[in-house]
C-alpha cells in the first residue's frame, strides 16, 4: 500500500477499494520493500495515521533482520510495530516444483524445520505473504494449512488468530518492555542503509555529546567549542535552547530524523565534527544506552566541579527562576530534607544532590562506551584556564587543526569568566543568567555536603585512577580535607574498627586499612539524614564505606556507597535513603 501525506481522510484510493468491496478500516498496513517502517520514515507514519487511521504495522528489520530470534516490536507515533517473521514465500515463489532448493526444502521447513520452529518458539508470529502466493500452485494456502496441521498433531500447542490491532495489543501486553524503541545507527547495517532514504546521511549525527551535568560549565564549553572552525554545533531548540536533550526526554520517541534535523550537513565530514551539549544526559538512566545505540563511536565529555558547589548553584539557579520551593525553603532545609518532607521539596533535593554522584553516573556511561571515548574535564580549570582545557579537548577529539584560544578569549572581570573576543574589542559572553554572584554557602550546609559527598568523591578518585585520568584540583582538596577530619576523629579513643579513606602521595585513590573510633552503640542512618545525626551533641561520628548498592533510584542508576554513622546514642530512628523515597 502506497499513500501520500494528504490532509483529507477520503482519497481516490479509498473509494476505489470500497467500490470493489475491499475493507479499508483494518487498522493494519505494510510498506513495500520494507521502506519507511524501520528505519523510521516520519512522513510514512504521519500519512498512515492521518489518512488511513493505521494503528499497527510490522517489520522484519527491527532491530536487525538477523538473527531472527532477536527481532522485537516497538511503538512509534502510537502505531504499534510488530516483529515479523519470514516464511520463505516471496513474490516470485508461485510454483511448488520451482521452490528454491526444491519442494522437499519447503516441506522440511514445515515439518519440523525452520518455519515450524518459528511458530513454536514465538508466542506470537506474524508473517507476510503476497497475492501471487495464492494463485498458480497456491503455495500460501499449502504452506500454512500444512503448518497448522503439523503443529497441532505434533505438539500440545493451541493455535489462535486475532485481527491485527487486537493481536498488536496482545503482543505488547505480553512484552510491555518493548514499547519504547531503541534507535540504531542506520549506517551500521547495510540493509538499513539501503532501505533508508538516499537523501539522508549519517554525517548529520553528532560525534561528540557533551553530557553535563548541569551547573558545571557545560554552557561555556559549548560556546568555546563552537568557536573552533572544525566543530559545528546543533541549531537551538525552541523549548530547550542550545540543548537538544534527545536521549533523555520524550522527544527521543520522535525518531532519528527529528534529531538529525538539528544538525547541519557538514561540507567536509572528515574535517568537521558535529557536537551537541545536553547537561541532563549525565545522570539520566536512559541516555547512555540510547546514545551508544545511535552513535556508538562518539566521544563523550563530562565536566565536573565540586558537587557541593554544583548543588548550591542549582538551588540558586532555581531561585533565580522563581521556583516556589526554592524561594520557600533555605538551602540547608532542601538538602537535609527527611523522607517525610513534601514531594516538591524532595524533588528539589534530588535535583540538587543526585547529579553529584559522579562516580555512579560515570560508571553507567562506561557500561556502554569504552573508557578511551570518555574525557572528564575539570570544570574549575575550565573557568580559570580555558585555553589549556580546550587544547586537551582538541587532542582528545583528534582535531588536527589548532585554534589559538589564548588570543580568541578575554577575561571579563565584571562577569567573572572568559568571553569570546570579537573584532574591534567587542566580546561575546554567556547570557545574563550566567556568572551570577551568590551569597556564600552557610557553614552548616557546607559541612553537610562535605560529609554527604565524601564517599562518592572517594569513589570518583578511584574511578579516575582506574581510567588513568588526573584528579581535578577540587577533588584532591576534598580528599585531603576528609583525611584531616577522619584522623582527628580517630584520635578520640578505642572502639570499633572501620576503613578510613586516606590520600597517599602520588595515589589519591589509596585507602588506609583501619582506624579506631569509640562507639557506645550504632545506629545506621542512610542519606541524607545521617549528617544531622552526626552533628548532634554527644555523637562520635565518622564514615564507613559499604559495598555499592544496586540501582534503586526513581531516576535509575547506581547509588553511591552507603554511609553509616557511629553514634553514642543507639535509639535514633532509621531514615529511608534519599534515592529510594
C-alpha positions in Angstrom: 0.0 0.0 0.0 1.5 3.3 -1.0 0.0 6.5 0.4 0.9 10.2 0.3 0.8 12.7 3.0 -2.7 14.1 2.3 -4.8 16.1 4.8 -8.2 14.7 3.9 -9.3 11.2 5.2 -11.1 10.4 1.9 -8.9 9.6 -1.0 -9.5 8.2 -4.5 -7.6 5.0 -3.4 -10.1 4.5 -0.6 -13.1 5.0 -2.8 -11.8 2.5 -5.4 -11.2 -0.1 -2.7 -14.7 0.3 -1.3 -16.2 0.0 -4.7 -14.6 -3.4 -5.0 -15.7 -4.5 -1.5 -12.2 -4.4 -0.1 -12.1 -3.3 3.6 -10.1 -0.1 4.4 -10.6 0.0 8.1 -8.5 -2.9 9.3 -6.0 -0.6 11.0 -3.1 -2.5 9.6 -0.8 -1.7 6.7 2.7 -2.7 5.5 5.1 -0.8 3.3 6.6 -2.0 0.0 10.2 -3.1 0.1 10.3 -2.6 3.9 10.9 1.1 3.3 9.8 3.6 6.0 8.8 1.2 8.8 12.3 0.7 10.0 14.5 2.7 9.8 11.6 5.0 10.5 10.5 7.5 7.8 8.4 10.0 9.7 6.3 11.0 6.6 5.0 7.5 6.2 3.8 7.2 9.8 2.2 10.6 9.6 0.3 9.7 6.4 -0.7 6.3 7.8 -2.1 7.9 10.9 -3.8 10.9 9.3 -5.2 9.4 6.1 -5.7 5.7 6.8 -6.1 5.5 10.6 -3.4 2.9 10.8 -2.8 1.6 14.3 -0.4 -1.3 13.7 2.2 -2.5 11.1 5.1 -5.0 11.1 8.7 -5.3 10.1 11.5 -7.8 9.9 14.2 -5.2 10.3 14.0 -4.1 13.9 16.5 -4.1 15.4 18.1 -6.2 12.6 17.0 -8.9 10.1 19.4 -11.4 11.6 19.4 -13.2 13.9 15.6 -13.5 13.6 15.3 -14.6 17.3 16.3 -11.1 18.3 13.5 -9.3 16.5 11.4 -7.1 18.7 8.4 -4.7 18.5 8.1 -1.0 19.3 5.6 1.8 19.3 6.1 5.0 17.2 3.6 7.8 16.9 1.1 5.5 18.6 1.4 3.0 15.8 2.3 -0.5 17.1 5.1 -2.1 15.1 5.2 -5.9 15.4 8.2 -8.1 14.7 7.5 -10.0 11.5 9.0 -13.5 10.8 10.0 -14.8 7.4 8.1 -17.8 5.9 10.1 -18.4 2.7 7.3 -17.2 0.3 8.2 -14.3 -1.9 6.5 -12.6 -4.9 8.3 -15.0 -7.3 7.5 -18.1 -5.2 4.5 -19.4 -7.2 5.2 -23.0 -8.2 5.7 -25.9 -5.9 8.3 -27.7 -8.1 10.3 -24.5 -8.5 10.6 -23.7 -4.8 14.2 -22.6 -4.0 16.1 -25.8 -3.1 13.3 -28.0 -4.3 9.8 -28.9 -3.0 11.4 -31.1 -0.3 13.0 -27.9 1.2 9.6 -26.3 1.7 8.2 -29.5 3.2 11.2 -29.9 5.5 10.7 -26.3 6.8 7.0 -27.1 7.5 7.6 -30.5 9.1 9.9 -29.7 12.0 12.2 -27.3 10.2 12.7 -23.5 10.3 9.1 -22.5 9.8 7.9 -25.0 12.4 10.4 -23.8 15.0 9.5 -20.2 14.3 5.9 -20.8 15.3 6.9 -23.0 18.3 9.5 -20.6 19.7 7.5 -17.3 19.3 4.3 -16.8 21.3 3.0 -14.6 18.5 4.1 -15.0 14.9 3.4 -12.5 12.1 4.0 -13.5 8.5 3.6 -11.6 5.3 2.7 -13.3 2.0 1.8 -12.0 -1.4 -1.2 -12.3 -3.7 0.9 -14.3 -6.2 1.4 -16.9 -3.5 -2.3 -17.7 -3.7 -2.5 -18.1 -7.4 -0.9 -20.8 -9.6 0.0 -23.6 -7.1 -1.4 -21.7 -4.2 1.7 -22.1 -2.1 0.4 -19.7 0.5 -2.5 -21.9 1.3 -0.4 -25.1 1.0 2.2 -23.8 3.4 0.1 -22.5 6.3 -2.6 -25.2 6.2 0.1 -27.9 6.4 2.0 -26.0 9.0 -1.1 -25.6 11.3 -1.9 -29.3 10.9 1.6 -30.4 11.7 1.8 -28.1 14.8 -1.5 -29.4 16.1 -0.7 -33.0 15.5 2.9 -33.0 16.9 2.6 -30.6 19.9 0.2 -29.6 22.6 0.1 -26.0 21.4 -3.3 -24.5 20.6 -3.1 -22.0 17.7 -5.3 -18.9 17.7 -5.6 -15.9 15.4 -6.7 -12.4 16.1 -7.4 -9.3 13.9 -4.2 -7.2 13.5 -5.0 -4.5 16.0 -6.1 -6.9 18.7 -3.0 -9.0 18.0 -0.8 -6.0 18.5 -2.4 -5.1 21.8 -1.9 -8.7 22.9 1.7 -8.6 21.9 2.5 -5.5 24.0 0.6 -6.9 26.9 3.0 -9.8 26.8 6.1 -7.7 26.1 5.4 -4.2 27.6 9.2 -3.5 27.9 9.4 -3.5 24.1 7.1 -0.4 23.7 10.0 2.0 23.9 12.2 1.8 20.8 16.0 1.8 20.8 17.1 3.6 17.6 20.0 2.1 15.8 22.5 3.8 13.6 21.2 3.1 10.0 24.7 3.3 8.6 25.9 0.3 10.8 23.6 -2.1 8.9 23.9 -2.3 5.1 20.3 -3.4 4.7 19.1 -0.4 6.7 21.3 1.9 4.7 19.8 0.6 1.5 16.2 0.9 2.9 16.9 4.4 4.2 16.2 7.4 2.0 19.0 8.3 -0.3 18.6 11.9 0.8 19.6 11.1 4.4 23.1 10.8 5.7 24.7 9.7 9.0 27.1 12.6 8.6 24.3 14.6 10.4 24.7 12.6 13.6 27.0 14.2 16.2 30.3 12.7 17.0 30.5 14.4 20.4 27.8 14.8 23.1 28.8 17.0 26.0 26.8 15.3 28.7 26.9 17.6 31.7 26.0 17.6 34.5 24.2 20.9 34.9 25.9 23.9 36.6 29.4 22.6 35.9 30.5 24.9 33.0 28.9 23.0 30.1 27.4 26.1 28.5 30.8 27.8 28.5 32.4 24.6 27.0 29.7 24.7 24.3 30.5 28.3 23.4 34.2 27.7 23.3 33.9 24.5 21.2 31.6 26.4 18.7 34.4 28.9 18.2 36.7 26.3 16.7 36.5 26.3 12.9 36.4 22.5 12.8 33.5 21.9 15.2 29.8 22.6 14.4 27.0 22.6 16.9 23.3 22.0 16.6 20.7 24.7 15.9 18.8 25.8 19.1 15.6 24.2 20.2 12.6 26.4 20.9 12.0 24.5 24.2 15.5 23.7 25.4 17.5 26.5 23.8 21.1 25.3 22.9 20.4 21.8 24.3 18.6 19.2 22.2 18.0 16.8 25.1 17.2 14.0 22.7 18.4 10.9 24.6 16.9 11.7 28.0 13.4 13.1 27.2 10.2 12.1 25.4 11.5 13.7 22.2 13.5 10.6 21.8 10.3 9.0 20.5 10.1 11.5 17.7 12.8 9.4 16.0 16.2 9.8 14.4 15.0 12.2 11.6 13.8 14.7 14.2 17.2 14.6 15.9 19.2 14.9 12.8 17.2 18.0 11.7 19.0 19.9 14.4 22.4 19.5 12.8 23.8 20.9 9.5 25.2 18.8 6.7 28.9 19.1 7.1 30.7 20.4 4.0 33.6 18.0 4.8 32.5 15.2 7.1 36.1 14.1 7.7 37.3 17.5 8.7 34.3 18.9 10.5 33.0 17.5 13.8 29.3 17.8 14.9 28.7 18.1 18.6 25.9 18.9 21.0 25.6 19.7 24.7 22.7 18.4 26.8 23.6 18.7 30.5 21.0 16.3 31.8 22.4 13.4 29.8 25.0 12.8 32.6 22.7 11.5 35.3 20.0 10.1 33.0 19.3 6.3 33.2 18.3 6.0 29.6 20.7 8.4 27.9 23.9 6.2 27.9 22.2 3.1 26.3 20.3 5.2 23.7 23.4 7.2 22.8 25.5 4.1 22.4 22.9 2.5 20.1 22.7 5.5 17.8 26.2 7.0 18.0 28.4 4.2 19.3 31.7 5.7 18.1 31.0 9.1 19.6 33.4 10.8 22.0 31.9 11.7 25.4 32.8 14.7 27.5 31.7 15.4 31.1 32.7 18.5 33.1 32.9 18.1 36.9 33.1 20.6 39.6 32.9 20.2 43.4 29.5 18.6 43.8 28.8 20.8 46.9 29.2 23.9 44.7 27.1 22.3 42.0 24.3 21.6 44.4 24.3 25.1 45.7 24.5 26.6 42.2 21.5 24.6 41.1 19.5 25.8 44.2 20.3 29.4 43.4 19.5 28.8 39.7 16.0 27.6 40.7 15.6 30.7 43.0 16.6 33.0 40.1 13.8 31.3 38.0 11.4 31.9 40.9 10.9 28.3 41.7 8.3 28.4 44.6 10.0 25.6 46.6 13.5 27.2 46.3 12.1 30.5 47.4 10.2 29.0 50.3 13.0 26.8 51.8 16.6 27.6 52.7 19.3 25.6 51.1 20.0 23.6 54.2 16.3 22.7 54.5 16.4 21.5 51.0 19.5 19.3 51.1 18.7 17.9 54.6 15.0 17.2 54.0 13.7 14.0 55.5 11.8 11.3 53.6 8.5 12.6 55.1 9.1 16.1 53.6 6.6 17.4 51.0 7.1 15.9 47.5 8.1 19.2 45.9 10.8 19.6 48.5 12.1 16.1 47.9 12.1 16.7 44.2 14.2 19.8 44.5 16.5 18.0 47.0 17.0 15.3 44.4 17.9 17.7 41.6 20.4 19.4 43.9 22.1 16.2 45.2 21.7 13.3 42.8 23.7 14.7 39.8 26.7 15.0 42.2 27.0 11.2 42.4 29.7 11.5 39.8 31.3 8.0 40.0 27.9 6.2 39.8 26.7 8.1 36.8 30.1 7.9 35.0 30.1 4.1 35.6 26.8 3.9 33.9 28.2 5.6 30.8 31.1 3.2 30.9 28.7 0.2 30.7 28.1 1.3 27.1 31.1 3.3 26.0 34.8 2.2 26.2 36.9 4.3 28.6 39.0 5.8 25.7 35.9 7.5 24.4 35.3 9.4 27.7 37.0 12.5 28.9 36.4 14.1 32.3 37.1 17.8 32.2 37.9 19.8 35.4 35.1 22.4 35.4 37.1 24.6 37.8 40.1 24.6 35.5 37.8 25.4 32.5 36.8 28.5 34.4 40.3 29.7 35.3 42.4 28.4 32.3 40.0 27.6 29.4 42.8 27.6 26.8 44.7 24.7 28.4 41.5 22.7 28.8 40.4 23.3 25.2 43.8 22.2 23.9 43.3 18.9 25.9 39.8 18.6 24.4 41.2 19.1 20.9 43.7 16.3 21.3 41.0 14.0 22.8 38.7 14.6 19.8 41.5 14.1 17.3 41.0 17.5 15.7 44.3 18.3 13.9 43.6 22.0 13.3 44.8 24.1 16.2 43.0 27.2 17.3 44.6 29.9 19.5 42.1 30.2 22.3 44.6 32.4 24.2 44.1 35.1 21.6 40.4 34.4 21.0 39.3 34.7 24.6 39.4 37.5 27.1 38.6 37.6 30.8 35.6 39.7 31.8 36.3 40.9 35.3 32.7 42.1 35.7 31.1 38.8 34.9 33.9 36.8 36.3 34.5 34.4 33.4 36.1 34.2 29.9 34.3 35.6 26.8 34.9 35.4 23.1 36.9 38.3 21.8 35.4 39.8 18.6 36.5 42.5 16.2 37.1 46.0 17.4 37.5 44.8 21.0 33.9 43.7 21.4 33.1 40.5 23.3 30.5 37.7 23.1 29.8 36.3 26.6 27.4 33.8 28.1 23.9 35.1 28.8 23.0 37.3 31.7 21.8 34.4 33.7 25.4 33.1 33.8 28.0 34.2 36.3 25.6 35.4 39.0 27.1 36.4 42.4 25.5 34.2 45.1 25.8 34.6 48.9 28.4 32.2 50.3 27.1 28.8 51.4 26.3 28.7 55.1 28.6 26.7 57.3 26.0 24.1 58.2 25.2 23.3 54.6 28.9 23.2 53.6 29.6 20.8 56.4 26.6 18.6 55.5 27.6 18.5 51.8 31.2 17.8 52.6 30.2 14.7 54.6 27.4 13.7 52.2 29.7 13.6 49.2 32.7 12.1 50.9 32.1 8.5 49.8 31.0 9.5 46.3 34.2 11.6 46.0 36.3 8.8 47.1 34.6 6.6 44.5 35.3 9.1 41.9 39.0 9.3 42.8 39.2 5.5 42.5 37.4 5.6 39.1 39.7 8.3 37.7 42.7 6.4 39.0 41.5 3.3 37.2 40.8 5.2 34.0 44.3 6.9 34.1 42.8 10.4 34.2 44.1 13.1 36.5 42.2 14.1 39.6 40.7 17.6 39.4 42.2 20.0 41.9 38.9 20.4 43.8 38.7 16.6 44.3 42.3 16.5 45.7 41.4 19.2 48.1 38.2 17.5 49.3 40.0 14.2 49.8 42.7 16.0 51.8 40.1 17.7 54.0 38.3 14.4 54.5 41.5 12.8 55.7 42.1 15.6 58.2 38.6 15.2 59.7 38.9 11.4 59.8 42.3 11.4 61.5 41.1 13.9 64.2 38.1 11.7 65.0 40.3 8.6 65.1 42.3 10.1 68.0 39.3 10.2 70.3 39.9 6.7 71.7 39.5 2.9 71.3 36.5 1.2 69.8 35.2 -0.5 66.7 37.3 -0.6 63.5 36.2 0.5 60.1 38.0 1.6 56.9 39.3 5.1 56.6 40.0 6.7 53.2 43.4 8.2 53.1 45.2 10.0 50.3 48.8 8.8 49.6 51.3 10.8 47.8 51.1 10.0 44.1 47.9 7.9 44.6 44.9 9.8 45.8 42.8 6.7 45.5 44.6 4.8 48.3 42.8 3.5 51.4 44.3 3.3 54.9 43.3 -0.1 56.3 41.7 0.8 59.7 41.3 3.4 62.4 39.6 3.2 65.8 36.6 5.1 66.9 34.9 4.9 70.3 31.2 3.9 69.9 28.7 3.1 72.7 26.2 1.9 70.2 25.5 2.1 66.5 22.5 3.5 64.6 22.7 3.0 60.8 21.2 6.0 59.0 21.2 6.3 55.3 21.5 9.5 53.3 20.5 12.3 53.7 19.5 12.2 57.4 22.8 10.7 58.8 24.6 14.0 58.8 22.0 15.5 61.0 22.6 12.7 63.5 26.3 13.1 63.3 26.1 16.8 64.3 24.0 16.1 67.5 25.7 16.8 70.8 27.5 13.8 72.2 27.8 12.0 68.9 31.0 10.3 67.9 30.5 10.2 64.1 32.5 9.1 61.1 32.0 7.3 57.9 32.4 3.6 57.0 32.2 2.6 53.4 29.9 -0.3 52.4 29.9 -2.1 49.1 28.0 -0.3 46.3 24.2 -0.9 46.3 22.1 -1.9 43.4 20.2 0.8 41.4 17.1 1.8 43.3 16.6 5.4 42.5 13.5 6.6 40.8 15.7 8.2 38.2 17.6 4.9 37.8 21.3 4.4 38.2 23.6 3.1 40.8 23.5 4.9 44.1 26.7 5.9 46.0 28.1 3.7 48.7 26.1 3.6 51.9 27.1 5.9 54.7 27.0 4.8 58.3 27.0 6.8 61.4 28.7 5.7 64.7 26.7 7.4 67.5 26.9 7.4 71.2 23.1 7.1 71.4 21.6 3.9 70.0 18.0 5.0 69.9 18.0 7.2 66.9 15.3 6.4 64.3 16.1 4.8 61.0 15.6 7.0 57.9 14.9 6.0 54.4 17.7 6.6 51.8 17.3 9.6 49.5 17.2 7.5 46.4 14.5 5.1 47.5 12.0 7.5 48.7 
